Amino acid sequence: MSQLPAAKIQELKARLKGDVVLPGEPAYEEARTIWNATIDKHPALFVRCTTTADVVLAVNLAREQGLTLAVRGGGHNIAGNALCDDGMVIDLSRMKAAKVDPATRRVTIEGGALLADLDAATQAHGLATPVGINSTTGIAGLTLGGGFGWLSRKYGLTVDNLESAEVVTAAGEVVRASATEHPDLFWALKGGSGNFGVVTRFEFRLHPVGPEVLSGLIVYPLSQAKTVLQRYREFVAKAPDELSVWSVLRKAPPLPFLPPEVHGTEVVVLALLYAGDPKKGEPLVAPLSTFGTPVGKFVGVQPYTAWQQAFDPLLTHGARNYWKSHNFAKLDDGLFDTVIDYIGTLPSPQCEIFFGALGGATMRPAPDSAAYPHRDAQFVMNVHGRWENAADDERCIRWARDFFKASAPFATGGAYVNFLTADEGDRVRAAYGSNYDRLAGVKRKYDAKNLFHVNQNITPA
Ligand SMILES: Cc1cc2nc3c(=O)[nH]c(=O)nc-3n(C[C@H](O)[C@H](O)[C@H](O)COP(=O)(O)OP(=O)(O)OC[C@H]3O[C@@H](n4cnc5c(N)ncnc54)[C@H](O)[C@@H]3O)c2cc1C
């Protein structure tokens, strides 16, 4: 970075409510550790903000001093965009406060909160908004890229539930973006990633959910995968919006409801949530256990917050991760054959391929209603390469890339911006799709000099 004078750091420290972490200090290593262990960046300073005013101070300093600037929400981004080398990181991980208004069914939540913080606050009132499936993900990055999870078929993407946002712009101004205030910025935030400023507060619409929901897993052996996937395809095409079923192919983890001889063998898992009265859901989910002969099943009524955390143990921080993803408008038999082949050659026991079922309410808005453009995606697939040792990097990454190539003929060509890795610069336009040019215009208005460029970047028009 261009040299930041010590006096400027002192001045910043004196004015911040939060604090600054510099290389060599005890908190530095932890601050630069994010979810994906393949990311190894060394920022020159972290500004750990606790208020919007702190964020304004940091943005102004970065702009005035010409620093590279990254923004950390939950630190889950696979491309490592929460960090930068040599520059400043605005770390929001202390800004997690949430406030629910049950009367208007709204929540406001700070920009460093995790999904677990959001779910805990809203479920205290039996309310929720659609977010992702892993509770340690940051609400900020997830929302700014679109956001989908178990409730999305019923209630839409996370961005479809965004009411307003408080944003610190590149000029250091604090603005509120909503349908009526800075509507161009509001539109761009709904899928345009971290390009437009630091979001210090989000406001979401809420819906009655649970707090107890019907959810769980049905596990089939890989030998039955083709039939199971074909029946899954037919089932999802007719499922009501309340019912969300994802399919995951991987080696079976040692889950207590699976017989020990199944652990470590290749399986197809159907994971489901019914976002309605569990009694109504029970007969609807029953056919999912008849697609073959399951080797295990755990379906029942449990707290929504428990289901939101069910996958956390498989997705802990600290492993090495590499992703490749496609959007699909439909699932072809040829795709099933390809997936089954690749699951037969998994390069590590933690790798998996999943199909997240979107559809329903996610597909009804027009592609230009928000910056997120992929209203044609019935399914989002992620090839999740995951392993422990750097020595396996090449093998695991090659497997993910090879499968990505082999499955490309069946895909729409669109890409989910939140699943793009650091080496997928050539897919950024596909991620913003038909909305790219409009986004570039909004970028020019709010960040003409591209201060916010450590992200899936949009070049100012
Ligand atoms: C285990 C796991 C499970 C996932 N499951 C899902 C899922 O079910 N559904 C889904 O839609 N996605 C899912 N994702 C993808 C997730 O949406 C992205 O990784 C997202 O970028 C994470 O946001 P974050 O705040 O944690 O990340 P960060 O790495 O902190 O940030 C991501 C990007 O957003 C920017 N940013 C962060 N905070 C702010 C802010 N406050 N203001 C402005 N810019 C900001 C950053 O600069 C960066 O460019 C998952 C990711 C992981 C690792």
The ligand as an SDF file (V2000), in Angstrom:
LIG
                    3D

 53 58  0  0  0  0  0  0  0  0999 V2000
  -20.4030  -22.6870    4.1710 C   0  0  0  0  0  0  0  0  0  0  0  0
  -21.1170  -21.7360    3.2740 C   0  0  0  0  0  0  0  0  0  0  0  0
  -22.4560  -21.8990    3.0050 C   0  0  0  0  0  0  0  0  0  0  0  0
  -23.1210  -21.0170    2.1580 C   0  0  0  0  0  0  0  0  0  0  0  0
  -24.4500  -21.1950    1.9090 N   0  0  0  0  0  0  0  0  0  0  0  0
  -25.1030  -20.2900    1.1380 C   0  0  0  0  0  0  0  0  0  0  0  0
  -26.5140  -20.4100    0.9480 C   0  0  0  0  0  0  0  0  0  0  0  0
  -27.1630  -21.3200    1.4390 O   0  0  0  0  0  0  0  0  0  0  0  0
  -27.1200  -19.4790    0.1870 N   0  0  0  0  0  0  0  0  0  0  0  0
  -26.4440  -18.4370   -0.3800 C   0  0  0  0  0  0  0  0  0  0  0  0
  -27.0770  -17.6060   -1.0410 O   0  0  0  0  0  0  0  0  0  0  0  0
  -25.1060  -18.3070   -0.2220 N   0  0  0  0  0  0  0  0  0  0  0  0
  -24.4310  -19.2110    0.5260 C   0  0  0  0  0  0  0  0  0  0  0  0
  -23.0840  -19.0890    0.7020 N   0  0  0  0  0  0  0  0  0  0  0  0
  -22.3410  -18.0710   -0.0620 C   0  0  0  0  0  0  0  0  0  0  0  0
  -22.3300  -16.7460    0.6840 C   0  0  0  0  0  0  0  0  0  0  0  0
  -23.5100  -16.0530    0.3510 O   0  0  0  0  0  0  0  0  0  0  0  0
  -21.0850  -15.9390    0.2620 C   0  0  0  0  0  0  0  0  0  0  0  0
  -19.9460  -16.6180    0.6730 O   0  0  0  0  0  0  0  0  0  0  0  0
  -21.0900  -14.5290    0.8460 C   0  0  0  0  0  0  0  0  0  0  0  0
  -20.1170  -13.7680    0.1650 O   0  0  0  0  0  0  0  0  0  0  0  0
  -20.7860  -14.5550    2.3250 C   0  0  0  0  0  0  0  0  0  0  0  0
  -20.9410  -13.3030    2.8980 O   0  0  0  0  0  0  0  0  0  0  0  0
  -20.0000  -12.8900    4.1420 P   0  0  0  0  0  0  0  0  0  0  0  0
  -20.4800  -11.5760    4.6330 O   0  0  0  0  0  0  0  0  0  0  0  0
  -19.8940  -14.0190    5.0900 O   0  0  0  0  0  0  0  0  0  0  0  0
  -18.6140  -12.7890    3.3810 O   0  0  0  0  0  0  0  0  0  0  0  0
  -17.4060  -11.7770    3.3440 P   0  0  0  0  0  0  0  0  0  0  0  0
  -16.2880  -12.6210    2.8550 O   0  0  0  0  0  0  0  0  0  0  0  0
  -17.2210  -11.0460    4.6070 O   0  0  0  0  0  0  0  0  0  0  0  0
  -17.8650  -10.7410    2.2410 O   0  0  0  0  0  0  0  0  0  0  0  0
  -18.2860  -11.1240    0.9660 C   0  0  0  0  0  0  0  0  0  0  0  0
  -18.2820   -9.9390    0.0110 C   0  0  0  0  0  0  0  0  0  0  0  0
  -19.2090   -8.9550    0.4540 O   0  0  0  0  0  0  0  0  0  0  0  0
  -18.5530   -7.7410    0.7960 C   0  0  0  0  0  0  0  0  0  0  0  0
  -19.1150   -7.2640    2.0480 N   0  0  0  0  0  0  0  0  0  0  0  0
  -19.1630   -7.9350    3.2230 C   0  0  0  0  0  0  0  0  0  0  0  0
  -19.8120   -7.2080    4.1320 N   0  0  0  0  0  0  0  0  0  0  0  0
  -20.1820   -6.0650    3.5260 C   0  0  0  0  0  0  0  0  0  0  0  0
  -20.9090   -4.9290    3.9410 C   0  0  0  0  0  0  0  0  0  0  0  0
  -21.4090   -4.8410    5.1600 N   0  0  0  0  0  0  0  0  0  0  0  0
  -21.1120   -3.9340    3.0530 N   0  0  0  0  0  0  0  0  0  0  0  0
  -20.6300   -4.0210    1.7950 C   0  0  0  0  0  0  0  0  0  0  0  0
  -19.9370   -5.0810    1.3400 N   0  0  0  0  0  0  0  0  0  0  0  0
  -19.7300   -6.0930    2.1960 C   0  0  0  0  0  0  0  0  0  0  0  0
  -17.0970   -8.1070    0.9170 C   0  0  0  0  0  0  0  0  0  0  0  0
  -16.2710   -7.0170    0.6340 O   0  0  0  0  0  0  0  0  0  0  0  0
  -16.9480   -9.2230   -0.0730 C   0  0  0  0  0  0  0  0  0  0  0  0
  -16.7850   -8.7010   -1.3740 O   0  0  0  0  0  0  0  0  0  0  0  0
  -22.4140  -19.9480    1.5690 C   0  0  0  0  0  0  0  0  0  0  0  0
  -21.0590  -19.7730    1.8500 C   0  0  0  0  0  0  0  0  0  0  0  0
  -20.4100  -20.6660    2.6840 C   0  0  0  0  0  0  0  0  0  0  0  0
  -18.9410  -20.4930    2.9220 C   0  0  0  0  0  0  0  0  0  0  0  0
  1  2  1  0
  2  3  1  0
  2 52  2  0
  3  4  2  0
  4  5  1  0
  4 50  1  0
  5  6  2  0
  6  7  1  0
  6 13  1  0
  7  8  2  0
  7  9  1  0
  9 10  1  0
 10 11  2  0
 10 12  1  0
 12 13  2  0
 13 14  1  0
 14 15  1  0
 14 50  1  0
 15 16  1  0
 16 17  1  0
 16 18  1  0
 18 19  1  0
 18 20  1  0
 20 21  1  0
 20 22  1  0
 22 23  1  0
 23 24  1  0
 24 25  2  0
 24 26  1  0
 24 27  1  0
 27 28  1  0
 28 29  2  0
 28 30  1  0
 28 31  1  0
 31 32  1  0
 32 33  1  0
 33 34  1  0
 33 48  1  0
 34 35  1  0
 35 36  1  0
 35 46  1  0
 36 37  1  0
 36 45  1  0
 37 38  2  0
 38 39  1  0
 39 40  1  0
 39 45  2  0
 40 41  1  0
 40 42  2  0
 42 43  1  0
 43 44  2  0
 44 45  1  0
 46 47  1  0
 46 48  1  0
 48 49  1  0
 50 51  2  0
 51 52  1  0
 52 53  1  0
M  END
$$$$
